[in-house]
């Protein structure tokens, strides 16, 4: 399949809004650190390219992906951020644990975003293998961290436009 070789994270940097006045929080899982570290690098790179000020970037780590919504809630409720990016990686194992964690994190991020009216971005890889996770965290399929940062910037811009 041709789609398997596609970089899913490609974007035109000039088409993104300036992030100079945006305040972005990132909550990143320590579990699968090789992957989540690469996701974090991608997200920070995009935010820096779009002009975010260092003092407006709030990065915090949580033990695992299950804790991402709680960490995001702490940030969202702090009043210090316009959006929160959740970065994690859940890899399918031999049990149903994968399903419970992935569903809980997705629901938690969605519910928090709706409750707080702050964009909570789901930058969590849910893959069958570690290799697939690496391919989506800076490998041949791009970097989901890049995509999460792009989404955060666009959602903050949308919210700001609507408020005007």
C-alpha positions, 0 to 999 in steps of 0.5 A: 500500500502506498499510504504506508510510506506516507509522512502523515505529519507534513505541513506548510509552516507558513500556513500556521498562525503565529504562536507568539502570544499562545500559552501551551501546556504539554503533558507527556507520559514517561512510559515508552520514553523513547517514543514519548521523548521523540513526540515531545521533541516534535511538538516543541520544535513546531511550537518554537518554529511558530514563535512560542515564548519559552515562558509560555511553554509548560511541560510536565511529565506523568508516569503513564498514558492513563495519567495524561487526562489528570495532568492535563486537568491540573494544567487546564485548571491552573489558568496558565495555558490556552491549550494542553497537548497530551503525548503518550504511547500505548502499545498492544500487548497480549491482554485487553489492558491496551483497550482500557487504557487507550479508551480511558485516555481518549475519553478523558481528554475529550471530556476535559476539553469540553468541561474546561473549554480549553483544547486538550489535544490527543497526541497519543499513539495507539499501535500494535508494535513498538516499531509502528510507534517509532515510525509515527514518532519521527520515523517514516510516518512523521511525528504525531507530536508535530501533528499535536502541536499544529492542532493546538495552535490551530485550535487556540487560533480558532477559539481566539477568532470566535471570541472576537 
